Amino acid sequence: MARRGTPAGGARKQSRPERRGGRSAGRAEREPVSRAVGGGLAELIPDRERPEGWTLLIDGAPQSHVDLADPTHLSFAYQRRLGHVVDLVAPPQQPLRVLHLGGGAFTLARYAAATRPRTTQQIVEVDAPLVALVRDRLPLDAQARVRVRATDAREGLGKVQDGWADLVIADVFDGARTPAHLTSAEFLTEVRRVLKPGGSYAANLADGPPLTHLRGQVATAAAVFPELALAADPVVWRGRRFGNAVLLASDLPLPVAEFTRRVASDPHPGRVEHGRALTDFTGGAAVVTDASARPSPAPPPSVFEGS
């Protein structure tokens, strides 16, 4: 589904993981790892098809996938779409400043470091025990310019200076639900404050029929950013299944055509809407404020069956 960051999360060619728990340990220690963290029971499950791949689960729900040997490999569909955003917000190889709200297994931070050398990143992840587990078992490259703060996402956002980030990525879940205080126009106004002019915001959202939460999030983003695009699986668009959607926003025109092409050619193809079609999708949904904010809906149990 998506990573978890508790009531607000923290938070990616990263070359090689540190030897203390990385490449050598990845080959020698292929047994599952379990540890109690702030958000529940975290498990690292070895990927049988990728010798240095691991899936992070919390309370049985898949949160992130990491391949220590190839940080450009993005297994989950929503992570691939966020990866497309990292690729498209600036010319190839250009270093960025990226703020990750929600950490998980640091998958997108590893991807950005691998594809954009010299990129500077901050991860804000509230779950300190989860951060410790990931650092220990899935260590970042010692040369990566990544700083991790163990604090609430909105609190951490408030400490970032004006105009610091080229890209802000929000992927925060508590019990598979986005916390209410990360769904409001006030929150997005803080995101825009942190972005450079022309910077981009990307968010992993989750919803199911009748997509009330997703419509409200699009309407709220439209009240703060003039340019929007939304990517999701066709069955999610049609309101037939609970799933993830990736929202992209900016104050300048977005690379919609290329984003659409990439999303459509993914292993699990998705559809991108923008402009008038996206406005029509909101159906007149009200802008979410701090006073009216609610967490995103909980996914039905069937979402994780067979995980």
BELTAJO-V79496 format. One record per residue. N is the residue number from 0. OMEGA is omega in degrees with one decimal (none if undefined). D_FIRST is the distance of its C-alpha to the first C-alpha in Angstrom with 1 decimal. Layout:
BEGIN
n	omega	d_first
N	OMEGA	D_FIRST
N	OMEGA	D_FIRST
END
This chain:
BEGIN
n	omega	d_first
0	178.6	0.0
1	179.8	3.7
2	-178.0	7.0
3	178.9	9.3
4	-176.3	12.8
5	-169.3	14.4
6	168.5	16.6
7	-172.2	16.3
8	179.4	15.4
9	147.8	17.6
10	none	16.4
11	none	19.4
12	160.2	25.4
13	-172.9	24.6
14	-174.8	27.2
15	174.9	27.1
16	178.9	25.6
17	-175.7	28.2
18	-172.5	30.2
19	178.4	29.9
20	-170.4	26.5
21	-169.9	25.3
22	-178.6	26.7
23	179.4	29.3
24	-178.9	27.2
25	-179.5	24.3
26	-174.3	26.8
27	-174.5	28.6
28	-175.8	26.0
29	176.0	23.5
30	175.9	22.9
31	179.4	19.7
32	178.0	19.8
33	177.8	19.0
34	174.8	19.8
35	177.4	19.7
36	-177.3	18.3
37	-176.7	18.3
38	-179.0	14.9
39	178.3	15.6
40	177.2	15.9
41	177.1	14.5
42	171.6	14.8
43	-175.6	15.3
44	178.9	15.5
45	175.4	17.8
46	-176.1	17.0
47	-176.7	19.8
48	-178.9	20.2
49	-171.2	20.3
50	178.6	22.8
51	178.6	21.3
52	-179.7	17.6
53	173.2	15.3
54	176.4	11.8
55	173.8	11.0
56	172.3	9.7
57	-174.0	10.6
58	175.0	12.1
59	-178.6	10.7
60	178.2	6.9
61	-177.1	5.9
62	-177.0	6.0
63	171.8	8.4
64	-179.9	11.0
65	169.4	14.6
66	-176.9	17.8
67	179.5	20.8
68	-177.5	23.2
69	-178.2	21.6
70	176.0	19.4
71	178.0	19.5
72	179.2	17.3
73	-172.0	13.8
74	-176.2	11.8
75	-176.9	8.5
76	-177.9	9.5
77	177.7	8.5
78	175.6	10.2
79	-179.1	13.1
80	173.7	13.6
81	175.1	13.9
82	175.4	16.1
83	178.4	18.2
84	178.0	18.7
85	-179.0	20.0
86	-166.6	22.3
87	-175.0	23.7
88	179.1	24.4
89	177.5	27.6
90	-178.9	29.8
91	176.9	28.7
92	-179.6	29.4
93	178.7	30.1
94	179.4	29.0
95	164.0	26.8
96	-173.5	26.2
97	174.3	22.5
98	178.3	21.0
99	173.5	17.5
100	-171.3	16.4
101	-174.2	13.8
102	-174.9	14.3
103	178.4	11.8
104	178.6	13.6
105	-173.7	15.4
106	-176.7	14.0
107	175.5	15.1
108	176.7	18.2
109	-179.0	19.2
110	-179.7	18.8
111	178.2	20.9
112	-178.6	23.5
113	-174.7	23.8
114	-179.5	24.3
115	-180.0	26.2
116	-179.7	28.6
117	174.2	30.0
118	178.5	27.0
119	-173.9	26.9
120	171.3	23.7
121	174.6	22.8
122	176.8	19.6
123	-175.9	19.5
124	-174.2	17.5
125	-173.3	18.7
126	-176.6	17.9
127	177.1	21.0
128	176.5	20.6
129	176.9	17.2
130	-179.6	19.0
131	178.9	21.9
132	-178.5	19.9
133	178.6	18.4
134	-177.0	21.9
135	-172.9	23.5
136	-179.3	21.5
137	-171.0	20.0
138	173.4	22.7
139	173.7	23.0
140	-177.8	26.1
141	-178.6	29.0
142	-178.3	30.0
143	-179.7	26.8
144	-176.5	27.4
145	175.3	24.5
146	-178.7	25.1
147	176.8	22.7
148	178.7	23.3
149	179.8	22.1
150	178.1	22.3
151	-175.4	20.6
152	-177.2	19.1
153	176.2	21.7
154	178.1	24.4
155	177.2	23.8
156	-178.6	23.6
157	-179.2	27.0
158	179.4	28.5
159	-175.3	27.9
160	179.2	31.1
161	173.6	31.6
162	-176.9	30.8
163	-166.0	29.4
164	167.1	26.2
165	-175.8	26.0
166	171.5	22.2
167	178.2	19.9
168	178.3	16.2
169	-179.9	14.2
170	-170.9	10.6
171	179.0	11.2
172	173.9	9.5
173	-175.7	11.7
174	-179.5	10.7
175	177.4	7.3
176	174.9	9.9
177	-179.9	11.6
178	-174.4	15.1
179	-173.9	17.9
180	175.3	20.0
181	-178.9	17.6
182	-169.5	17.8
183	175.5	21.6
184	177.7	24.2
185	176.1	25.7
186	-178.9	22.6
187	175.4	22.6
188	175.2	26.3
189	176.6	25.8
190	-178.6	23.4
191	177.5	26.1
192	-176.1	28.8
193	-178.0	27.2
194	169.7	26.8
195	172.3	29.9
196	-177.0	31.5
197	177.7	29.6
198	-174.5	26.5
199	175.3	23.0
200	176.7	20.0
201	-177.1	16.4
202	171.4	13.4
203	-179.0	9.7
204	178.9	9.8
205	-179.7	8.0
206	176.3	10.5
207	-178.8	12.2
208	5.8	15.9
209	175.8	18.2
210	-179.7	16.1
211	180.0	18.3
212	-177.7	16.0
213	177.7	15.3
214	179.2	19.0
215	179.4	20.0
216	176.6	17.9
217	178.7	19.6
218	-179.7	22.9
219	178.1	22.6
220	179.9	21.9
221	177.4	24.8
222	-177.1	27.0
223	-178.0	26.6
224	-179.7	26.1
225	-176.9	28.3
226	-177.1	26.1
227	168.4	22.7
228	-178.1	20.5
229	179.8	17.1
230	178.3	15.1
231	174.5	12.9
232	178.4	13.1
233	-178.7	16.4
234	174.5	15.2
235	177.7	13.1
236	-177.4	16.3
237	178.7	18.4
238	-178.0	16.6
239	-175.6	16.2
240	172.6	12.5
241	179.8	9.6
242	-177.3	7.3
243	172.3	7.0
244	178.7	10.5
245	178.9	12.3
246	177.0	15.5
247	-176.0	18.5
248	178.6	21.6
249	173.0	25.0
250	175.8	28.6
251	179.8	29.7
252	-177.0	29.1
253	176.4	25.8
254	-171.0	25.8
255	-175.7	24.5
256	-178.8	26.3
257	176.1	24.9
258	178.4	21.4
259	-179.6	21.7
260	-177.7	23.2
261	-180.0	20.6
262	-179.7	17.6
263	-177.8	19.8
264	176.6	20.6
265	176.2	17.2
266	171.8	16.6
267	-171.6	14.3
268	177.2	16.5
269	179.8	15.7
270	179.7	18.1
271	174.0	19.2
272	177.4	21.3
273	176.5	23.6
274	-175.2	27.0
275	-179.7	28.5
276	179.9	25.9
277	175.0	23.2
278	178.6	25.8
279	179.9	26.5
280	-177.5	22.8
281	177.1	22.9
282	179.3	25.7
283	179.7	27.5
284	-178.4	24.6
285	174.4	25.9
286	179.9	25.1
287	176.2	23.2
288	176.6	25.3
289	-177.8	25.1
290	-175.7	27.3
291	-172.4	25.1
292	174.4	21.6
293	175.2	19.1
294	174.8	15.5
295	-176.8	12.9
296	176.6	12.7
297	177.4	11.0
298	176.9	8.8
299	-179.0	11.3
300	-176.9	11.6
301	-179.2	11.6
302	-175.0	7.9
303	179.8	7.9
304	179.3	11.5
305	-179.0	12.7
306	none	10.1
END
